[in-house]
Amino acid sequence: MRMGGKRQVRVAMHRRRVDVDGPDGEPVTLSYPGMLLTGYEDGREVCQRWIPLGNEPSVSDDERLIAALHAAMRWQNNDAEEECP
């Protein structure tokens, strides 16, 4: 469902944490750096997208980030039908 309100996108660095069982059965927390894109419409958060962002990004990592930022800007300008940036 496409809304017609004022859209904004917030871009922030964000660490995603995941709890898993380690090799010895003990819980381990893994942490991944990334960029969080949060879409707002009329001041209300409507969606989030997290993109991994490592210390040594590959060309494909860079291309994925550029594509995500491009989609977010198009969404913000109401140029795209996507639900989330």
Biopython code that builds the backbone (N, CA, C, O; Angstrom):
import numpy as np
from Bio.PDB.StructureBuilder import StructureBuilder

atoms = [
    (1, "MET", "N", (0.831, -1.170, 0.000)),
    (1, "MET", "CA", (0.000, 0.000, 0.000)),
    (1, "MET", "C", (0.884, 1.246, 0.000)),
    (1, "MET", "O", (1.715, 1.417, 0.892)),
    (2, "ARG", "N", (0.713, 2.096, -0.975)),
    (2, "ARG", "CA", (1.517, 3.308, -1.073)),
    (2, "ARG", "C", (0.814, 4.455, -0.368)),
    (2, "ARG", "O", (-0.367, 4.716, -0.596)),
    (3, "MET", "N", (1.556, 5.129, 0.484)),
    (3, "MET", "CA", (1.017, 6.270, 1.203)),
    (3, "MET", "C", (1.457, 7.541, 0.480)),
    (3, "MET", "O", (2.403, 7.505, -0.306)),
    (4, "GLY", "N", (0.800, 8.634, 0.727)),
    (4, "GLY", "CA", (1.115, 9.863, 0.024)),
    (4, "GLY", "C", (1.700, 10.953, 0.889)),
    (4, "GLY", "O", (1.752, 12.104, 0.455)),
    (5, "GLY", "N", (2.141, 10.644, 2.093)),
    (5, "GLY", "CA", (2.642, 11.655, 3.017)),
    (5, "GLY", "C", (4.084, 12.039, 2.760)),
    (5, "GLY", "O", (4.716, 11.562, 1.817)),
    (6, "LYS", "N", (4.598, 12.920, 3.627)),
    (6, "LYS", "CA", (5.986, 13.357, 3.536)),
    (6, "LYS", "C", (6.897, 12.232, 4.011)),
    (6, "LYS", "O", (6.715, 11.681, 5.097)),
    (7, "ARG", "N", (7.868, 11.908, 3.188)),
    (7, "ARG", "CA", (8.786, 10.808, 3.502)),
    (7, "ARG", "C", (10.173, 11.330, 3.839)),
    (7, "ARG", "O", (10.633, 12.327, 3.283)),
    (8, "GLN", "N", (10.831, 10.633, 4.766)),
    (8, "GLN", "CA", (12.215, 10.903, 5.122)),
    (8, "GLN", "C", (12.918, 9.576, 5.331)),
    (8, "GLN", "O", (12.301, 8.581, 5.712)),
    (9, "VAL", "N", (14.221, 9.576, 5.074)),
    (9, "VAL", "CA", (15.037, 8.388, 5.320)),
    (9, "VAL", "C", (16.170, 8.781, 6.258)),
    (9, "VAL", "O", (16.883, 9.755, 6.018)),
    (10, "ARG", "N", (16.323, 8.015, 7.322)),
    (10, "ARG", "CA", (17.428, 8.218, 8.263)),
    (10, "ARG", "C", (18.461, 7.135, 7.992)),
    (10, "ARG", "O", (18.124, 5.957, 7.877)),
    (11, "VAL", "N", (19.725, 7.543, 7.892)),
    (11, "VAL", "CA", (20.833, 6.617, 7.654)),
    (11, "VAL", "C", (21.732, 6.654, 8.886)),
    (11, "VAL", "O", (22.183, 7.724, 9.297)),
    (12, "ALA", "N", (21.994, 5.481, 9.477)),
    (12, "ALA", "CA", (22.814, 5.430, 10.690)),
    (12, "ALA", "C", (23.640, 4.151, 10.713)),
    (12, "ALA", "O", (23.210, 3.106, 10.224)),
    (13, "MET", "N", (24.832, 4.251, 11.290)),
    (13, "MET", "CA", (25.629, 3.049, 11.522)),
    (13, "MET", "C", (24.948, 2.254, 12.631)),
    (13, "MET", "O", (24.419, 2.823, 13.586)),
    (14, "HIS", "N", (24.971, 0.920, 12.489)),
    (14, "HIS", "CA", (24.246, 0.079, 13.438)),
    (14, "HIS", "C", (24.928, -1.284, 13.504)),
    (14, "HIS", "O", (25.292, -1.848, 12.472)),
    (15, "ARG", "N", (25.099, -1.809, 14.701)),
    (15, "ARG", "CA", (25.663, -3.155, 14.871)),
    (15, "ARG", "C", (24.523, -4.117, 15.145)),
    (15, "ARG", "O", (23.748, -3.931, 16.083)),
    (16, "ARG", "N", (24.431, -5.127, 14.330)),
    (16, "ARG", "CA", (23.417, -6.167, 14.523)),
    (16, "ARG", "C", (24.042, -7.273, 15.357)),
    (16, "ARG", "O", (25.156, -7.717, 15.081)),
    (17, "ARG", "N", (23.323, -7.710, 16.369)),
    (17, "ARG", "CA", (23.817, -8.772, 17.253)),
    (17, "ARG", "C", (22.914, -9.987, 17.146)),
    (17, "ARG", "O", (21.688, -9.884, 17.104)),
    (18, "VAL", "N", (23.570, -11.154, 17.102)),
    (18, "VAL", "CA", (22.850, -12.417, 16.985)),
    (18, "VAL", "C", (23.396, -13.371, 18.041)),
    (18, "VAL", "O", (24.609, -13.546, 18.151)),
    (19, "ASP", "N", (22.518, -13.981, 18.810)),
    (19, "ASP", "CA", (22.922, -14.982, 19.805)),
    (19, "ASP", "C", (22.793, -16.373, 19.198)),
    (19, "ASP", "O", (21.742, -16.735, 18.668)),
    (20, "VAL", "N", (23.881, -17.154, 19.281)),
    (20, "VAL", "CA", (23.900, -18.523, 18.756)),
    (20, "VAL", "C", (24.589, -19.424, 19.771)),
    (20, "VAL", "O", (25.234, -18.946, 20.705)),
    (21, "ASP", "N", (24.447, -20.726, 19.580)),
    (21, "ASP", "CA", (25.172, -21.688, 20.407)),
    (21, "ASP", "C", (26.569, -21.867, 19.833)),
    (21, "ASP", "O", (26.733, -22.097, 18.635)),
    (22, "GLY", "N", (27.584, -21.760, 20.705)),
    (22, "GLY", "CA", (28.958, -21.959, 20.283)),
    (22, "GLY", "C", (29.266, -23.437, 20.118)),
    (22, "GLY", "O", (28.410, -24.279, 20.390)),
    (23, "PRO", "N", (30.481, -23.769, 19.673)),
    (23, "PRO", "CA", (30.861, -25.162, 19.449)),
    (23, "PRO", "C", (30.797, -26.015, 20.714)),
    (23, "PRO", "O", (30.617, -27.231, 20.646)),
    (24, "ASP", "N", (30.948, -25.363, 21.869)),
    (24, "ASP", "CA", (30.889, -26.100, 23.136)),
    (24, "ASP", "C", (29.484, -26.092, 23.738)),
    (24, "ASP", "O", (29.282, -26.562, 24.858)),
    (25, "GLY", "N", (28.509, -25.556, 22.987)),
    (25, "GLY", "CA", (27.133, -25.507, 23.468)),
    (25, "GLY", "C", (26.799, -24.266, 24.277)),
    (25, "GLY", "O", (25.633, -24.019, 24.586)),
    (26, "GLU", "N", (27.813, -23.487, 24.622)),
    (26, "GLU", "CA", (27.598, -22.248, 25.369)),
    (26, "GLU", "C", (27.130, -21.142, 24.414)),
    (26, "GLU", "O", (27.548, -21.109, 23.257)),
    (27, "PRO", "N", (26.268, -20.243, 24.889)),
    (27, "PRO", "CA", (25.803, -19.159, 24.020)),
    (27, "PRO", "C", (26.931, -18.189, 23.662)),
    (27, "PRO", "O", (27.782, -17.863, 24.490)),
    (28, "VAL", "N", (26.913, -17.744, 22.421)),
    (28, "VAL", "CA", (27.896, -16.796, 21.905)),
    (28, "VAL", "C", (27.124, -15.680, 21.202)),
    (28, "VAL", "O", (26.146, -15.944, 20.503)),
    (29, "THR", "N", (27.560, -14.445, 21.386)),
    (29, "THR", "CA", (26.949, -13.316, 20.689)),
    (29, "THR", "C", (27.879, -12.879, 19.568)),
    (29, "THR", "O", (29.039, -12.543, 19.806)),
    (30, "LEU", "N", (27.361, -12.886, 18.344)),
    (30, "LEU", "CA", (28.098, -12.407, 17.183)),
    (30, "LEU", "C", (27.606, -11.004, 16.867)),
    (30, "LEU", "O", (26.419, -10.710, 17.010)),
    (31, "SER", "N", (28.509, -10.146, 16.442)),
    (31, "SER", "CA", (28.159, -8.763, 16.145)),
    (31, "SER", "C", (28.625, -8.422, 14.736)),
    (31, "SER", "O", (29.757, -8.725, 14.356)),
    (32, "TYR", "N", (27.743, -7.788, 13.962)),
    (32, "TYR", "CA", (28.035, -7.434, 12.579)),
    (32, "TYR", "C", (27.814, -5.939, 12.379)),
    (32, "TYR", "O", (26.743, -5.428, 12.707)),
    (33, "PRO", "N", (28.823, -5.217, 11.838)),
    (33, "PRO", "CA", (28.614, -3.797, 11.553)),
    (33, "PRO", "C", (27.765, -3.631, 10.295)),
    (33, "PRO", "O", (27.814, -4.452, 9.379)),
    (34, "GLY", "N", (26.999, -2.568, 10.274)),
    (34, "GLY", "CA", (26.183, -2.308, 9.099)),
    (34, "GLY", "C", (25.593, -0.918, 9.125)),
    (34, "GLY", "O", (25.870, -0.115, 10.015)),
    (35, "MET", "N", (24.773, -0.656, 8.126)),
    (35, "MET", "CA", (24.092, 0.616, 7.995)),
    (35, "MET", "C", (22.598, 0.356, 8.065)),
    (35, "MET", "O", (22.085, -0.522, 7.371)),
    (36, "LEU", "N", (21.906, 1.106, 8.891)),
    (36, "LEU", "CA", (20.469, 0.959, 9.050)),
    (36, "LEU", "C", (19.771, 2.111, 8.341)),
    (36, "LEU", "O", (19.999, 3.277, 8.660)),
    (37, "LEU", "N", (18.918, 1.775, 7.374)),
    (37, "LEU", "CA", (18.088, 2.760, 6.682)),
    (37, "LEU", "C", (16.695, 2.665, 7.289)),
    (37, "LEU", "O", (16.075, 1.602, 7.256)),
    (38, "THR", "N", (16.203, 3.760, 7.839)),
    (38, "THR", "CA", (14.879, 3.781, 8.455)),
    (38, "THR", "C", (14.011, 4.771, 7.697)),
    (38, "THR", "O", (14.362, 5.943, 7.563)),
    (39, "GLY", "N", (12.875, 4.293, 7.203)),
    (39, "GLY", "CA", (11.955, 5.140, 6.462)),
    (39, "GLY", "C", (10.853, 5.670, 7.363)),
    (39, "GLY", "O", (10.270, 4.929, 8.155)),
    (40, "TYR", "N", (10.576, 6.964, 7.232)),
    (40, "TYR", "CA", (9.514, 7.630, 7.992)),
    (40, "TYR", "C", (8.530, 8.255, 7.016)),
    (40, "TYR", "O", (8.924, 8.817, 5.995)),
    (41, "GLU", "N", (7.268, 8.154, 7.334)),
    (41, "GLU", "CA", (6.237, 8.831, 6.556)),
    (41, "GLU", "C", (5.380, 9.631, 7.527)),
    (41, "GLU", "O", (4.795, 9.084, 8.462)),
    (42, "ASP", "N", (5.316, 10.950, 7.284)),
    (42, "ASP", "CA", (4.598, 11.867, 8.177)),
    (42, "ASP", "C", (5.071, 11.717, 9.624)),
    (42, "ASP", "O", (4.266, 11.749, 10.554)),
    (43, "GLY", "N", (6.397, 11.553, 9.806)),
    (43, "GLY", "CA", (6.985, 11.461, 11.131)),
    (43, "GLY", "C", (6.866, 10.111, 11.809)),
    (43, "GLY", "O", (7.348, 9.941, 12.929)),
    (44, "ARG", "N", (6.232, 9.143, 11.150)),
    (44, "ARG", "CA", (6.023, 7.813, 11.744)),
    (44, "ARG", "C", (6.940, 6.808, 11.052)),
    (44, "ARG", "O", (6.994, 6.754, 9.823)),
    (45, "GLU", "N", (7.664, 6.007, 11.850)),
    (45, "GLU", "CA", (8.523, 4.976, 11.271)),
    (45, "GLU", "C", (7.664, 3.936, 10.563)),
    (45, "GLU", "O", (6.722, 3.396, 11.144)),
    (46, "VAL", "N", (7.995, 3.659, 9.301)),
    (46, "VAL", "CA", (7.218, 2.687, 8.534)),
    (46, "VAL", "C", (8.049, 1.486, 8.087)),
    (46, "VAL", "O", (7.484, 0.456, 7.720)),
    (47, "CYS", "N", (9.379, 1.599, 8.110)),
    (47, "CYS", "CA", (10.182, 0.457, 7.679)),
    (47, "CYS", "C", (11.645, 0.647, 8.052)),
    (47, "CYS", "O", (12.104, 1.753, 8.335)),
    (48, "GLN", "N", (12.367, -0.488, 8.042)),
    (48, "GLN", "CA", (13.808, -0.486, 8.270)),
    (48, "GLN", "C", (14.463, -1.477, 7.319)),
    (48, "GLN", "O", (13.877, -2.490, 6.939)),
    (49, "ARG", "N", (15.689, -1.152, 6.949)),
    (49, "ARG", "CA", (16.500, -2.078, 6.151)),
    (49, "ARG", "C", (17.931, -1.967, 6.653)),
    (49, "ARG", "O", (18.468, -0.870, 6.805)),
    (50, "TRP", "N", (18.539, -3.125, 6.909)),
    (50, "TRP", "CA", (19.912, -3.168, 7.401)),
    (50, "TRP", "C", (20.803, -3.710, 6.294)),
    (50, "TRP", "O", (20.492, -4.733, 5.684)),
    (51, "ILE", "N", (21.924, -3.016, 6.031)),
    (51, "ILE", "CA", (22.873, -3.437, 4.999)),
    (51, "ILE", "C", (24.209, -3.694, 5.687)),
    (51, "ILE", "O", (24.723, -2.812, 6.375)),
    (52, "PRO", "N", (24.791, -4.905, 5.512)),
    (52, "PRO", "CA", (26.094, -5.184, 6.118)),
    (52, "PRO", "C", (27.155, -4.220, 5.589)),
    (52, "PRO", "O", (27.127, -3.832, 4.421)),
    (53, "LEU", "N", (28.085, -3.841, 6.456)),
    (53, "LEU", "CA", (29.127, -2.891, 6.079)),
    (53, "LEU", "C", (30.396, -3.262, 6.828)),
    (53, "LEU", "O", (30.606, -2.820, 7.958)),
    (54, "GLY", "N", (31.236, -4.066, 6.210)),
    (54, "GLY", "CA", (32.445, -4.542, 6.863)),
    (54, "GLY", "C", (33.615, -3.587, 6.728)),
    (54, "GLY", "O", (33.525, -2.566, 6.046)),
    (55, "ASN", "N", (34.718, -3.931, 7.387)),
    (55, "ASN", "CA", (35.927, -3.111, 7.342)),
    (55, "ASN", "C", (36.641, -3.197, 6.006)),
    (55, "ASN", "O", (37.336, -2.259, 5.615)),
    (56, "GLU", "N", (36.480, -4.302, 5.304)),
    (56, "GLU", "CA", (37.115, -4.490, 4.004)),
    (56, "GLU", "C", (36.044, -4.863, 2.985)),
    (56, "GLU", "O", (35.973, -6.018, 2.564)),
    (57, "PRO", "N", (35.202, -3.896, 2.580)),
    (57, "PRO", "CA", (34.099, -4.215, 1.680)),
    (57, "PRO", "C", (34.596, -4.615, 0.292)),
    (57, "PRO", "O", (35.602, -4.109, -0.205)),
    (58, "SER", "N", (33.861, -5.532, -0.306)),
    (58, "SER", "CA", (34.156, -5.952, -1.672)),
    (58, "SER", "C", (33.424, -5.024, -2.639)),
    (58, "SER", "O", (32.629, -4.180, -2.224)),
    (59, "VAL", "N", (33.697, -5.188, -3.913)),
    (59, "VAL", "CA", (32.999, -4.410, -4.934)),
    (59, "VAL", "C", (31.502, -4.697, -4.870)),
    (59, "VAL", "O", (30.692, -3.780, -5.004)),
    (60, "SER", "N", (31.127, -5.960, -4.667)),
    (60, "SER", "CA", (29.699, -6.286, -4.587)),
    (60, "SER", "C", (29.058, -5.672, -3.335)),
    (60, "SER", "O", (27.889, -5.287, -3.373)),
    (61, "ASP", "N", (29.810, -5.574, -2.218)),
    (61, "ASP", "CA", (29.301, -4.890, -1.020)),
    (61, "ASP", "C", (29.014, -3.420, -1.334)),
    (61, "ASP", "O", (27.970, -2.885, -0.961)),
    (62, "ASP", "N", (29.963, -2.776, -2.029)),
    (62, "ASP", "CA", (29.788, -1.370, -2.400)),
    (62, "ASP", "C", (28.588, -1.191, -3.318)),
    (62, "ASP", "O", (27.810, -0.251, -3.154)),
    (63, "GLU", "N", (28.436, -2.094, -4.284)),
    (63, "GLU", "CA", (27.311, -1.997, -5.217)),
    (63, "GLU", "C", (25.979, -2.185, -4.500)),
    (63, "GLU", "O", (25.006, -1.502, -4.819)),
    (64, "ARG", "N", (25.923, -3.101, -3.537)),
    (64, "ARG", "CA", (24.696, -3.323, -2.763)),
    (64, "ARG", "C", (24.352, -2.074, -1.948)),
    (64, "ARG", "O", (23.186, -1.687, -1.870)),
    (65, "LEU", "N", (25.360, -1.444, -1.342)),
    (65, "LEU", "CA", (25.136, -0.229, -0.563)),
    (65, "LEU", "C", (24.655, 0.917, -1.454)),
    (65, "LEU", "O", (23.710, 1.622, -1.100)),
    (66, "ILE", "N", (25.292, 1.103, -2.594)),
    (66, "ILE", "CA", (24.880, 2.163, -3.518)),
    (66, "ILE", "C", (23.448, 1.939, -3.985)),
    (66, "ILE", "O", (22.663, 2.884, -4.047)),
    (67, "ALA", "N", (23.101, 0.698, -4.313)),
    (67, "ALA", "CA", (21.734, 0.388, -4.760)),
    (67, "ALA", "C", (20.721, 0.669, -3.652)),
    (67, "ALA", "O", (19.639, 1.191, -3.921)),
    (68, "ALA", "N", (21.065, 0.327, -2.406)),
    (68, "ALA", "CA", (20.153, 0.563, -1.283)),
    (68, "ALA", "C", (19.959, 2.061, -1.042)),
    (68, "ALA", "O", (18.838, 2.508, -0.799)),
    (69, "LEU", "N", (21.043, 2.835, -1.107)),
    (69, "LEU", "CA", (20.927, 4.282, -0.925)),
    (69, "LEU", "C", (20.127, 4.917, -2.060)),
    (69, "LEU", "O", (19.327, 5.824, -1.829)),
    (70, "HIS", "N", (20.342, 4.444, -3.275)),
    (70, "HIS", "CA", (19.586, 4.945, -4.431)),
    (70, "HIS", "C", (18.096, 4.665, -4.252)),
    (70, "HIS", "O", (17.267, 5.549, -4.471)),
    (71, "ALA", "N", (17.757, 3.448, -3.857)),
    (71, "ALA", "CA", (16.349, 3.092, -3.639)),
    (71, "ALA", "C", (15.744, 3.938, -2.519)),
    (71, "ALA", "O", (14.589, 4.355, -2.609)),
    (72, "ALA", "N", (16.519, 4.192, -1.467)),
    (72, "ALA", "CA", (16.024, 4.996, -0.349)),
    (72, "ALA", "C", (15.721, 6.429, -0.783)),
    (72, "ALA", "O", (14.708, 6.999, -0.378)),
    (73, "MET", "N", (16.590, 7.006, -1.598)),
    (73, "MET", "CA", (16.360, 8.376, -2.062)),
    (73, "MET", "C", (15.157, 8.448, -3.007)),
    (73, "MET", "O", (14.385, 9.406, -2.965)),
    (74, "ARG", "N", (15.003, 7.433, -3.854)),
    (74, "ARG", "CA", (13.827, 7.389, -4.734)),
    (74, "ARG", "C", (12.555, 7.245, -3.904)),
    (74, "ARG", "O", (11.552, 7.899, -4.191)),
    (75, "TRP", "N", (12.587, 6.401, -2.882)),
    (75, "TRP", "CA", (11.425, 6.211, -2.004)),
    (75, "TRP", "C", (11.089, 7.530, -1.310)),
    (75, "TRP", "O", (9.924, 7.921, -1.236)),
    (76, "GLN", "N", (12.121, 8.215, -0.801)),
    (76, "GLN", "CA", (11.911, 9.478, -0.096)),
    (76, "GLN", "C", (11.243, 10.513, -0.999)),
    (76, "GLN", "O", (10.412, 11.295, -0.537)),
    (77, "ASN", "N", (11.600, 10.523, -2.274)),
    (77, "ASN", "CA", (11.043, 11.485, -3.224)),
    (77, "ASN", "C", (9.753, 11.002, -3.870)),
    (77, "ASN", "O", (9.272, 11.613, -4.824)),
    (78, "ASN", "N", (9.187, 9.909, -3.360)),
    (78, "ASN", "CA", (7.961, 9.321, -3.915)),
    (78, "ASN", "C", (8.117, 8.928, -5.380)),
    (78, "ASN", "O", (7.141, 8.926, -6.130)),
    (79, "ASP", "N", (9.355, 8.591, -5.795)),
    (79, "ASP", "CA", (9.611, 8.161, -7.163)),
    (79, "ASP", "C", (9.552, 6.651, -7.305)),
    (79, "ASP", "O", (9.713, 6.129, -8.408)),
    (80, "ALA", "N", (9.326, 5.948, -6.224)),
    (80, "ALA", "CA", (9.380, 4.488, -6.262)),
    (80, "ALA", "C", (8.157, 3.901, -5.574)),
    (80, "ALA", "O", (7.591, 4.498, -4.659)),
    (81, "GLU", "N", (7.768, 2.730, -6.029)),
    (81, "GLU", "CA", (6.607, 2.039, -5.471)),
    (81, "GLU", "C", (6.972, 1.151, -4.282)),
    (81, "GLU", "O", (6.082, 0.621, -3.616)),
    (82, "GLU", "N", (8.269, 0.979, -4.005)),
    (82, "GLU", "CA", (8.698, 0.085, -2.941)),
    (82, "GLU", "C", (8.092, 0.498, -1.603)),
    (82, "GLU", "O", (7.864, 1.679, -1.342)),
    (83, "GLU", "N", (7.839, -0.500, -0.766)),
    (83, "GLU", "CA", (7.301, -0.249, 0.572)),
    (83, "GLU", "C", (8.366, 0.321, 1.505)),
    (83, "GLU", "O", (8.060, 1.114, 2.395)),
    (84, "CYS", "N", (9.607, -0.085, 1.299)),
    (84, "CYS", "CA", (10.671, 0.295, 2.226)),
    (84, "CYS", "C", (11.925, 0.640, 1.438)),
    (84, "CYS", "O", (12.216, 0.010, 0.421)),
    (85, "PRO", "N", (12.669, 1.640, 1.903)),
    (85, "PRO", "CA", (13.892, 2.003, 1.169)),
    (85, "PRO", "C", (14.944, 0.917, 1.168)),
    (85, "PRO", "O", (16.015, 1.096, 0.588)),
]
sb = StructureBuilder()
sb.init_structure("model")
sb.init_model(0)
sb.init_chain("A")
sb.init_seg("    ")
for serial, (resi, resn, name, xyz) in enumerate(atoms, 1):
    if name == "N":
        sb.init_residue(resn, " ", resi, " ")
    sb.init_atom(name, np.array(xyz, "f"), 0.0, 1.0, " ", f" {name:<3s}", serial, name[0])
structure = sb.get_structure()
